[in-house]
């Protein structure tokens, strides 16, 4: 055998393939050996555009407030009131935007270390000891970033990591995910921008009505600014308000965007299935036939696994239930934080969530239906 020949099997450490390292640093711009995606300058272009869209209307807003409310109507009180309201809403929008960009959306905790003192264990002790937690089950361990995958956590291919209670990946917020720790701030941002757009549009539409009825009493350039602000305000109110309404629905039904658009997340909650055909336990999406997929969609429309009532659902997002038993001063502080930038989910750790008590029967019926359809398909194929 030649000296430079490579053996087919080697027990040396250098002969083993490199182990994929987890992506522990969310904002790291260095590409590691695992090939984690780097964050380049163009990932921040949508964020810069979003900030520009928020700042662009303010010169026209000041022009309208000065020329219409202060110089034309001679109403300094309305001028100050509108000025304070507009810039208060702008401050709230930017504070929640900064919170979404700066905070980690939901770091996944590390796996608990094994108690290994280096001693040997007898066969009897090994048989009588409790089995360790099975991280090989679907939803328990991520085989991409090599970390535990808690309940409702998902792996983001854009960020190269798992995120607790991941809602979606948002390129407009610095190419970051919206997860367990940033979802309240994201809702706060949507609400602040929607209210700001509605407020500006209402002021400018009222000013346009005055301009058309009193064309000689107002500056000739002011109606142009009012028209542009009215159009942009209505457009932003419709777009951002639609997103806000959709996410309010998700909050009240205790769903994430990923859970709502993909009904096959129910498969992870099914009870153990008996061995039948090609279905595993729990079954995977690509193993389902057309009739089985239809049954999963019908069950998803009928039941939400984490829906425990709209009050408790909202408390899980905004942390209301966790602050009602504390002192009054702490409650006011918590509500102040939520008012300024949305706060964070202070209820729980983001790894476990209460289940819908009425969902067990629906899941059991779905499991039985999937098994029945699988047996019918196997019998039909055998015939």
TORNUNU-727839 format. One record per residue (C-alpha): residue number from 1; residue in one letter; chain; x, y, z. Coordinates in nm, 3 decimals. Layout:
<sites>
SITE | NUM | A | A | X | Y | Z
...
</sites>
This chain:
<sites>
SITE | 1 | X | A | 0.000 | 0.000 | 0.000
SITE | 2 | X | A | 0.127 | 0.344 | -0.088
SITE | 3 | X | A | 0.229 | 0.580 | 0.191
SITE | 4 | X | A | -0.007 | 0.852 | 0.062
SITE | 5 | X | A | -0.310 | 0.624 | 0.045
SITE | 6 | X | A | -0.612 | 0.730 | 0.251
SITE | 7 | X | A | -0.775 | 0.449 | 0.453
SITE | 8 | X | A | -1.147 | 0.390 | 0.413
SITE | 9 | X | A | -1.198 | 0.391 | 0.792
SITE | 10 | X | A | -0.996 | 0.589 | 1.042
SITE | 11 | X | A | -1.034 | 0.619 | 1.417
SITE | 12 | X | A | -0.805 | 0.916 | 1.441
SITE | 13 | X | A | -0.965 | 1.251 | 1.539
SITE | 14 | X | A | -0.841 | 1.410 | 1.220
SITE | 15 | X | A | -1.020 | 1.155 | 1.005
SITE | 16 | X | A | -1.364 | 1.241 | 1.138
SITE | 17 | X | A | -1.585 | 1.494 | 0.960
SITE | 18 | X | A | -1.607 | 1.834 | 1.125
SITE | 19 | X | A | -1.895 | 1.878 | 1.369
SITE | 20 | X | A | -2.133 | 2.157 | 1.288
SITE | 21 | X | A | -2.094 | 2.432 | 1.542
SITE | 22 | X | A | -2.407 | 2.606 | 1.670
SITE | 23 | X | A | -2.467 | 2.968 | 1.587
SITE | 24 | X | A | -2.451 | 3.119 | 1.936
SITE | 25 | X | A | -2.401 | 3.481 | 1.830
SITE | 26 | X | A | -2.714 | 3.617 | 1.668
SITE | 27 | X | A | -2.553 | 3.929 | 1.529
SITE | 28 | X | A | -2.218 | 3.781 | 1.431
SITE | 29 | X | A | -2.096 | 3.891 | 1.091
SITE | 30 | X | A | -1.825 | 3.624 | 1.078
SITE | 31 | X | A | -1.905 | 3.312 | 0.885
SITE | 32 | X | A | -1.814 | 3.008 | 1.091
SITE | 33 | X | A | -1.724 | 2.660 | 0.979
SITE | 34 | X | A | -2.090 | 2.565 | 0.976
SITE | 35 | X | A | -2.157 | 2.805 | 0.690
SITE | 36 | X | A | -2.394 | 3.027 | 0.886
SITE | 37 | X | A | -2.526 | 3.311 | 0.671
SITE | 38 | X | A | -2.335 | 3.636 | 0.708
SITE | 39 | X | A | -2.515 | 3.963 | 0.758
SITE | 40 | X | A | -2.401 | 4.199 | 0.486
SITE | 41 | X | A | -2.477 | 4.563 | 0.423
SITE | 42 | X | A | -2.770 | 4.500 | 0.187
SITE | 43 | X | A | -2.959 | 4.321 | 0.466
SITE | 44 | X | A | -3.000 | 4.663 | 0.633
SITE | 45 | X | A | -3.130 | 4.841 | 0.320
SITE | 46 | X | A | -3.500 | 4.760 | 0.395
SITE | 47 | X | A | -3.453 | 4.888 | 0.750
SITE | 48 | X | A | -3.309 | 5.216 | 0.619
SITE | 49 | X | A | -3.603 | 5.246 | 0.379
SITE | 50 | X | A | -3.847 | 5.191 | 0.666
SITE | 51 | X | A | -3.681 | 5.462 | 0.874
SITE | 52 | X | A | -3.683 | 5.696 | 0.573
SITE | 53 | X | A | -4.054 | 5.636 | 0.519
SITE | 54 | X | A | -4.122 | 5.725 | 0.881
SITE | 55 | X | A | -3.916 | 6.045 | 0.868
SITE | 56 | X | A | -4.006 | 6.169 | 0.517
SITE | 57 | X | A | -4.354 | 6.311 | 0.598
SITE | 58 | X | A | -4.238 | 6.526 | 0.891
SITE | 59 | X | A | -4.131 | 6.836 | 0.690
SITE | 60 | X | A | -4.473 | 6.843 | 0.524
SITE | 61 | X | A | -4.641 | 6.788 | 0.861
SITE | 62 | X | A | -4.461 | 7.088 | 1.008
SITE | 63 | X | A | -4.555 | 7.295 | 0.701
SITE | 64 | X | A | -4.923 | 7.208 | 0.745
SITE | 65 | X | A | -4.924 | 7.273 | 1.118
SITE | 66 | X | A | -4.754 | 7.611 | 1.084
SITE | 67 | X | A | -4.937 | 7.747 | 0.779
SITE | 68 | X | A | -5.282 | 7.603 | 0.848
SITE | 69 | X | A | -5.332 | 7.573 | 1.225
SITE | 70 | X | A | -5.105 | 7.854 | 1.344
SITE | 71 | X | A | -5.106 | 8.119 | 1.068
SITE | 72 | X | A | -5.445 | 8.059 | 0.901
SITE | 73 | X | A | -5.671 | 7.943 | 1.184
SITE | 74 | X | A | -5.475 | 8.134 | 1.452
SITE | 75 | X | A | -5.520 | 7.839 | 1.688
SITE | 76 | X | A | -5.197 | 7.788 | 1.883
SITE | 77 | X | A | -5.363 | 7.538 | 2.116
SITE | 78 | X | A | -5.453 | 7.307 | 1.826
SITE | 79 | X | A | -5.104 | 7.359 | 1.685
SITE | 80 | X | A | -4.937 | 7.249 | 2.010
SITE | 81 | X | A | -5.183 | 6.963 | 2.068
SITE | 82 | X | A | -5.136 | 6.818 | 1.718
SITE | 83 | X | A | -4.760 | 6.867 | 1.738
SITE | 84 | X | A | -4.736 | 6.680 | 2.068
SITE | 85 | X | A | -4.964 | 6.398 | 1.953
SITE | 86 | X | A | -4.781 | 6.342 | 1.624
SITE | 87 | X | A | -4.434 | 6.340 | 1.775
SITE | 88 | X | A | -4.545 | 6.127 | 2.070
SITE | 89 | X | A | -4.672 | 5.861 | 1.827
SITE | 90 | X | A | -4.351 | 5.896 | 1.624
SITE | 91 | X | A | -4.144 | 5.846 | 1.940
SITE | 92 | X | A | -4.346 | 5.534 | 2.030
SITE | 93 | X | A | -4.299 | 5.393 | 1.679
SITE | 94 | X | A | -3.922 | 5.445 | 1.684
SITE | 95 | X | A | -3.884 | 5.308 | 2.039
SITE | 96 | X | A | -4.055 | 4.982 | 1.948
SITE | 97 | X | A | -3.862 | 4.967 | 1.620
SITE | 98 | X | A | -3.533 | 4.997 | 1.810
SITE | 99 | X | A | -3.648 | 4.725 | 2.052
SITE | 100 | X | A | -3.727 | 4.487 | 1.765
SITE | 101 | X | A | -3.391 | 4.551 | 1.598
SITE | 102 | X | A | -3.172 | 4.551 | 1.909
SITE | 103 | X | A | -3.319 | 4.264 | 2.111
SITE | 104 | X | A | -3.264 | 3.895 | 2.056
SITE | 105 | X | A | -3.600 | 3.751 | 1.944
SITE | 106 | X | A | -3.568 | 3.437 | 2.155
SITE | 107 | X | A | -3.245 | 3.255 | 2.239
SITE | 108 | X | A | -3.284 | 2.879 | 2.269
SITE | 109 | X | A | -3.144 | 2.748 | 2.599
SITE | 110 | X | A | -2.856 | 2.507 | 2.591
SITE | 111 | X | A | -2.906 | 2.136 | 2.654
SITE | 112 | X | A | -2.873 | 2.043 | 3.024
SITE | 113 | X | A | -2.534 | 1.888 | 3.100
SITE | 114 | X | A | -2.528 | 1.518 | 3.172
SITE | 115 | X | A | -2.419 | 1.409 | 3.517
SITE | 116 | X | A | -2.117 | 1.205 | 3.423
SITE | 117 | X | A | -1.864 | 1.161 | 3.702
SITE | 118 | X | A | -1.648 | 0.930 | 3.496
SITE | 119 | X | A | -1.750 | 0.622 | 3.697
SITE | 120 | X | A | -1.891 | 0.303 | 3.557
SITE | 121 | X | A | -2.258 | 0.208 | 3.591
SITE | 122 | X | A | -2.368 | -0.144 | 3.650
SITE | 123 | X | A | -2.623 | -0.315 | 3.429
SITE | 124 | X | A | -2.884 | -0.312 | 3.706
SITE | 125 | X | A | -2.842 | 0.061 | 3.768
SITE | 126 | X | A | -2.868 | 0.131 | 3.396
SITE | 127 | X | A | -3.194 | -0.066 | 3.370
SITE | 128 | X | A | -3.347 | 0.091 | 3.681
SITE | 129 | X | A | -3.244 | 0.451 | 3.609
SITE | 130 | X | A | -3.488 | 0.694 | 3.450
SITE | 131 | X | A | -3.438 | 0.739 | 3.077
SITE | 132 | X | A | -3.300 | 1.080 | 2.974
SITE | 133 | X | A | -3.512 | 1.321 | 2.776
SITE | 134 | X | A | -3.544 | 1.207 | 2.418
SITE | 135 | X | A | -3.407 | 1.490 | 2.206
SITE | 136 | X | A | -3.430 | 1.278 | 1.889
SITE | 137 | X | A | -3.807 | 1.312 | 1.862
SITE | 138 | X | A | -3.946 | 1.562 | 1.611
SITE | 139 | X | A | -3.963 | 1.906 | 1.766
SITE | 140 | X | A | -3.721 | 1.818 | 2.047
SITE | 141 | X | A | -3.387 | 1.858 | 1.876
SITE | 142 | X | A | -3.280 | 2.068 | 1.577
SITE | 143 | X | A | -3.051 | 1.871 | 1.349
SITE | 144 | X | A | -2.938 | 2.189 | 1.169
SITE | 145 | X | A | -2.809 | 2.413 | 1.448
SITE | 146 | X | A | -2.754 | 2.117 | 1.684
SITE | 147 | X | A | -2.947 | 2.255 | 1.979
SITE | 148 | X | A | -3.263 | 2.162 | 2.172
SITE | 149 | X | A | -3.577 | 2.269 | 1.992
SITE | 150 | X | A | -3.839 | 2.363 | 2.253
SITE | 151 | X | A | -4.210 | 2.376 | 2.200
SITE | 152 | X | A | -4.320 | 2.621 | 1.925
SITE | 153 | X | A | -3.957 | 2.698 | 1.834
SITE | 154 | X | A | -3.857 | 2.698 | 1.466
SITE | 155 | X | A | -3.533 | 2.708 | 1.275
SITE | 156 | X | A | -3.487 | 3.017 | 1.057
SITE | 157 | X | A | -3.282 | 2.943 | 0.747
SITE | 158 | X | A | -3.212 | 3.315 | 0.696
SITE | 159 | X | A | -3.066 | 3.365 | 1.044
SITE | 160 | X | A | -2.913 | 3.017 | 1.073
SITE | 161 | X | A | -3.055 | 2.947 | 1.421
SITE | 162 | X | A | -3.365 | 2.842 | 1.613
SITE | 163 | X | A | -3.594 | 3.108 | 1.764
SITE | 164 | X | A | -3.833 | 3.064 | 2.056
SITE | 165 | X | A | -4.196 | 3.094 | 1.945
SITE | 166 | X | A | -4.088 | 3.222 | 1.607
SITE | 167 | X | A | -4.358 | 3.420 | 1.431
SITE | 168 | X | A | -4.185 | 3.514 | 1.104
SITE | 169 | X | A | -3.863 | 3.649 | 0.957
SITE | 170 | X | A | -3.893 | 4.021 | 0.882
SITE | 171 | X | A | -3.646 | 4.176 | 0.634
SITE | 172 | X | A | -3.776 | 4.526 | 0.716
SITE | 173 | X | A | -3.642 | 4.505 | 1.074
SITE | 174 | X | A | -3.276 | 4.449 | 1.001
SITE | 175 | X | A | -3.327 | 4.099 | 0.857
SITE | 176 | X | A | -3.424 | 3.963 | 1.198
SITE | 177 | X | A | -3.688 | 3.726 | 1.324
SITE | 178 | X | A | -3.992 | 3.819 | 1.530
SITE | 179 | X | A | -4.003 | 3.580 | 1.821
SITE | 180 | X | A | -4.095 | 3.532 | 2.185
SITE | 181 | X | A | -3.905 | 3.836 | 2.320
SITE | 182 | X | A | -3.979 | 4.085 | 2.038
SITE | 183 | X | A | -4.339 | 4.003 | 1.940
SITE | 184 | X | A | -4.496 | 4.257 | 2.186
SITE | 185 | X | A | -4.266 | 4.530 | 2.050
SITE | 186 | X | A | -4.361 | 4.432 | 1.696
SITE | 187 | X | A | -4.731 | 4.471 | 1.777
SITE | 188 | X | A | -4.653 | 4.803 | 1.946
SITE | 189 | X | A | -4.476 | 4.920 | 1.631
SITE | 190 | X | A | -4.770 | 4.825 | 1.407
SITE | 191 | X | A | -5.018 | 4.998 | 1.638
SITE | 192 | X | A | -4.808 | 5.316 | 1.668
SITE | 193 | X | A | -4.756 | 5.351 | 1.292
SITE | 194 | X | A | -5.124 | 5.282 | 1.223
SITE | 195 | X | A | -5.242 | 5.542 | 1.476
SITE | 196 | X | A | -4.989 | 5.794 | 1.344
SITE | 197 | X | A | -5.105 | 5.743 | 0.985
SITE | 198 | X | A | -5.473 | 5.774 | 1.081
SITE | 199 | X | A | -5.409 | 6.087 | 1.287
SITE | 200 | X | A | -5.211 | 6.264 | 1.012
SITE | 201 | X | A | -5.463 | 6.166 | 0.746
SITE | 202 | X | A | -5.755 | 6.294 | 0.956
SITE | 203 | X | A | -5.588 | 6.632 | 1.015
SITE | 204 | X | A | -5.498 | 6.679 | 0.649
SITE | 205 | X | A | -5.837 | 6.569 | 0.515
SITE | 206 | X | A | -6.005 | 6.822 | 0.741
SITE | 207 | X | A | -5.759 | 7.085 | 0.618
SITE | 208 | X | A | -5.839 | 6.997 | 0.255
SITE | 209 | X | A | -6.207 | 7.053 | 0.321
SITE | 210 | X | A | -6.126 | 7.397 | 0.461
SITE | 211 | X | A | -5.897 | 7.472 | 0.165
SITE | 212 | X | A | -6.168 | 7.393 | -0.092
SITE | 213 | X | A | -6.429 | 7.599 | 0.093
SITE | 214 | X | A | -6.192 | 7.893 | 0.166
SITE | 215 | X | A | -5.940 | 7.895 | -0.123
SITE | 216 | X | A | -5.830 | 8.256 | -0.068
SITE | 217 | X | A | -5.756 | 8.225 | 0.304
SITE | 218 | X | A | -5.486 | 7.960 | 0.289
SITE | 219 | X | A | -5.139 | 7.942 | 0.143
SITE | 220 | X | A | -5.137 | 7.801 | -0.211
SITE | 221 | X | A | -4.872 | 7.535 | -0.135
SITE | 222 | X | A | -5.034 | 7.407 | 0.182
SITE | 223 | X | A | -5.315 | 7.207 | 0.007
SITE | 224 | X | A | -5.049 | 7.022 | -0.194
SITE | 225 | X | A | -4.881 | 6.905 | 0.125
SITE | 226 | X | A | -5.221 | 6.816 | 0.270
SITE | 227 | X | A | -5.310 | 6.610 | -0.037
SITE | 228 | X | A | -4.982 | 6.416 | -0.027
SITE | 229 | X | A | -5.010 | 6.354 | 0.347
SITE | 230 | X | A | -5.371 | 6.245 | 0.316
SITE | 231 | X | A | -5.287 | 5.995 | 0.043
SITE | 232 | X | A | -4.981 | 5.856 | 0.220
SITE | 233 | X | A | -5.159 | 5.845 | 0.556
SITE | 234 | X | A | -5.453 | 5.649 | 0.415
SITE | 235 | X | A | -5.217 | 5.411 | 0.234
SITE | 236 | X | A | -5.009 | 5.347 | 0.548
SITE | 237 | X | A | -5.323 | 5.308 | 0.759
SITE | 238 | X | A | -5.464 | 5.045 | 0.522
SITE | 239 | X | A | -5.139 | 4.850 | 0.490
SITE | 240 | X | A | -5.019 | 4.862 | 0.850
SITE | 241 | X | A | -5.372 | 4.840 | 0.986
SITE | 242 | X | A | -5.429 | 4.518 | 0.791
SITE | 243 | X | A | -5.115 | 4.366 | 0.942
SITE | 244 | X | A | -5.220 | 4.488 | 1.287
SITE | 245 | X | A | -5.568 | 4.336 | 1.254
SITE | 246 | X | A | -5.423 | 4.005 | 1.138
SITE | 247 | X | A | -5.181 | 3.987 | 1.430
SITE | 248 | X | A | -5.453 | 4.084 | 1.679
SITE | 249 | X | A | -5.645 | 3.783 | 1.549
SITE | 250 | X | A | -5.336 | 3.567 | 1.597
SITE | 251 | X | A | -5.293 | 3.696 | 1.954
SITE | 252 | X | A | -5.656 | 3.630 | 2.048
SITE | 253 | X | A | -5.638 | 3.275 | 1.907
SITE | 254 | X | A | -5.283 | 3.211 | 2.038
SITE | 255 | X | A | -5.121 | 3.135 | 1.705
SITE | 256 | X | A | -4.806 | 3.242 | 1.529
SITE | 257 | X | A | -4.790 | 3.325 | 1.161
SITE | 258 | X | A | -4.610 | 2.998 | 1.089
SITE | 259 | X | A | -4.868 | 2.796 | 1.283
SITE | 260 | X | A | -5.156 | 2.970 | 1.108
SITE | 261 | X | A | -5.035 | 2.929 | 0.750
SITE | 262 | X | A | -4.918 | 2.568 | 0.796
SITE | 263 | X | A | -5.180 | 2.329 | 0.941
SITE | 264 | X | A | -4.932 | 2.041 | 0.947
SITE | 265 | X | A | -4.784 | 2.163 | 1.276
SITE | 266 | X | A | -5.070 | 1.967 | 1.432
SITE | 267 | X | A | -4.886 | 1.647 | 1.348
SITE | 268 | X | A | -4.636 | 1.714 | 1.629
SITE | 269 | X | A | -4.920 | 1.712 | 1.885
SITE | 270 | X | A | -5.078 | 1.382 | 1.781
SITE | 271 | X | A | -5.085 | 1.093 | 2.030
SITE | 272 | X | A | -4.861 | 0.794 | 1.949
SITE | 273 | X | A | -4.975 | 0.609 | 1.638
SITE | 274 | X | A | -4.967 | 0.231 | 1.598
SITE | 275 | X | A | -4.734 | 0.093 | 1.330
SITE | 276 | X | A | -4.921 | 0.114 | 1.004
SITE | 277 | X | A | -4.799 | 0.154 | 0.648
SITE | 278 | X | A | -4.551 | 0.429 | 0.591
SITE | 279 | X | A | -4.670 | 0.660 | 0.871
SITE | 280 | X | A | -4.422 | 0.733 | 1.146
SITE | 281 | X | A | -4.512 | 0.852 | 1.496
SITE | 282 | X | A | -4.564 | 1.142 | 1.473
SITE | 283 | X | A | -4.625 | 1.139 | 1.096
SITE | 284 | X | A | -4.439 | 1.373 | 0.865
SITE | 285 | X | A | -4.601 | 1.594 | 0.605
SITE | 286 | X | A | -4.452 | 1.418 | 0.302
SITE | 287 | X | A | -4.591 | 1.084 | 0.427
SITE | 288 | X | A | -4.954 | 1.197 | 0.400
SITE | 289 | X | A | -5.181 | 1.120 | 0.108
SITE | 290 | X | A | -5.431 | 1.368 | -0.033
SITE | 291 | X | A | -5.720 | 1.248 | 0.187
SITE | 292 | X | A | -5.499 | 1.261 | 0.497
SITE | 293 | X | A | -5.388 | 1.615 | 0.417
SITE | 294 | X | A | -5.751 | 1.714 | 0.383
SITE | 295 | X | A | -5.824 | 1.567 | 0.727
SITE | 296 | X | A | -5.536 | 1.762 | 0.883
SITE | 297 | X | A | -5.660 | 2.089 | 0.731
SITE | 298 | X | A | -6.013 | 2.023 | 0.861
SITE | 299 | X | A | -5.881 | 1.957 | 1.212
SITE | 300 | X | A | -5.666 | 2.272 | 1.198
SITE | 301 | X | A | -5.971 | 2.482 | 1.109
SITE | 302 | X | A | -6.160 | 2.328 | 1.401
SITE | 303 | X | A | -5.901 | 2.350 | 1.679
SITE | 304 | X | A | -5.596 | 2.553 | 1.785
SITE | 305 | X | A | -5.360 | 2.359 | 2.013
SITE | 306 | X | A | -5.267 | 2.657 | 2.234
SITE | 307 | X | A | -5.597 | 2.849 | 2.243
SITE | 308 | X | A | -5.691 | 2.884 | 2.612
SITE | 309 | X | A | -5.932 | 3.176 | 2.583
SITE | 310 | X | A | -5.873 | 3.525 | 2.450
SITE | 311 | X | A | -5.795 | 3.674 | 2.792
SITE | 312 | X | A | -5.525 | 3.420 | 2.875
SITE | 313 | X | A | -5.399 | 3.431 | 2.516
SITE | 314 | X | A | -5.347 | 3.807 | 2.538
SITE | 315 | X | A | -5.188 | 3.769 | 2.883
SITE | 316 | X | A | -4.928 | 3.530 | 2.738
SITE | 317 | X | A | -4.817 | 3.794 | 2.488
SITE | 318 | X | A | -4.832 | 4.110 | 2.698
SITE | 319 | X | A | -4.755 | 3.954 | 3.037
SITE | 320 | X | A | -5.068 | 4.092 | 3.204
SITE | 321 | X | A | -5.132 | 3.788 | 3.420
SITE | 322 | X | A | -4.779 | 3.795 | 3.560
SITE | 323 | X | A | -4.809 | 4.153 | 3.687
SITE | 324 | X | A | -5.152 | 4.143 | 3.853
SITE | 325 | X | A | -5.018 | 3.972 | 4.166
SITE | 326 | X | A | -4.722 | 4.204 | 4.217
SITE | 327 | X | A | -4.713 | 4.538 | 4.395
SITE | 328 | X | A | -4.898 | 4.834 | 4.251
SITE | 329 | X | A | -4.575 | 5.022 | 4.181
SITE | 330 | X | A | -4.437 | 4.730 | 3.982
SITE | 331 | X | A | -4.763 | 4.700 | 3.789
SITE | 332 | X | A | -4.750 | 5.065 | 3.687
SITE | 333 | X | A | -4.388 | 5.023 | 3.585
SITE | 334 | X | A | -4.474 | 4.718 | 3.375
SITE | 335 | X | A | -4.760 | 4.899 | 3.202
SITE | 336 | X | A | -4.533 | 5.200 | 3.143
SITE | 337 | X | A | -4.279 | 4.979 | 2.968
SITE | 338 | X | A | -4.552 | 4.826 | 2.754
SITE | 339 | X | A | -4.677 | 5.172 | 2.663
SITE | 340 | X | A | -4.333 | 5.299 | 2.563
SITE | 341 | X | A | -4.201 | 5.013 | 2.349
SITE | 342 | X | A | -4.428 | 4.713 | 2.401
SITE | 343 | X | A | -4.220 | 4.545 | 2.668
SITE | 344 | X | A | -4.150 | 4.174 | 2.641
SITE | 345 | X | A | -4.325 | 3.849 | 2.721
SITE | 346 | X | A | -4.269 | 3.821 | 3.094
SITE | 347 | X | A | -4.492 | 3.514 | 3.132
SITE | 348 | X | A | -4.285 | 3.199 | 3.123
SITE | 349 | X | A | -3.957 | 3.123 | 2.954
SITE | 350 | X | A | -4.089 | 3.061 | 2.603
SITE | 351 | X | A | -4.016 | 2.689 | 2.613
SITE | 352 | X | A | -4.350 | 2.557 | 2.745
SITE | 353 | X | A | -4.706 | 2.675 | 2.688
SITE | 354 | X | A | -5.045 | 2.566 | 2.823
SITE | 355 | X | A | -5.247 | 2.348 | 2.589
SITE | 356 | X | A | -5.607 | 2.373 | 2.479
SITE | 357 | X | A | -5.794 | 2.125 | 2.704
SITE | 358 | X | A | -6.053 | 2.060 | 2.435
SITE | 359 | X | A | -5.791 | 1.979 | 2.176
SITE | 360 | X | A | -5.705 | 1.630 | 2.299
SITE | 361 | X | A | -6.028 | 1.483 | 2.164
SITE | 362 | X | A | -5.979 | 1.648 | 1.825
SITE | 363 | X | A | -5.620 | 1.523 | 1.806
SITE | 364 | X | A | -5.728 | 1.171 | 1.901
SITE | 365 | X | A | -5.994 | 1.174 | 1.631
SITE | 366 | X | A | -5.743 | 1.306 | 1.378
SITE | 367 | X | A | -5.494 | 1.031 | 1.468
SITE | 368 | X | A | -5.762 | 0.763 | 1.429
SITE | 369 | X | A | -5.868 | 0.912 | 1.096
SITE | 370 | X | A | -5.511 | 0.916 | 0.964
SITE | 371 | X | A | -5.464 | 0.552 | 1.064
SITE | 372 | X | A | -5.794 | 0.453 | 0.903
SITE | 373 | X | A | -5.708 | 0.628 | 0.578
SITE | 374 | X | A | -5.360 | 0.474 | 0.580
SITE | 375 | X | A | -5.502 | 0.123 | 0.625
SITE | 376 | X | A | -5.758 | 0.179 | 0.351
SITE | 377 | X | A | -5.487 | 0.302 | 0.117
SITE | 378 | X | A | -5.263 | 0.003 | 0.197
SITE | 379 | X | A | -5.551 | -0.238 | 0.137
SITE | 380 | X | A | -5.638 | -0.071 | -0.191
SITE | 381 | X | A | -5.276 | -0.089 | -0.303
SITE | 382 | X | A | -5.256 | -0.456 | -0.202
SITE | 383 | X | A | -5.565 | -0.537 | -0.407
</sites>
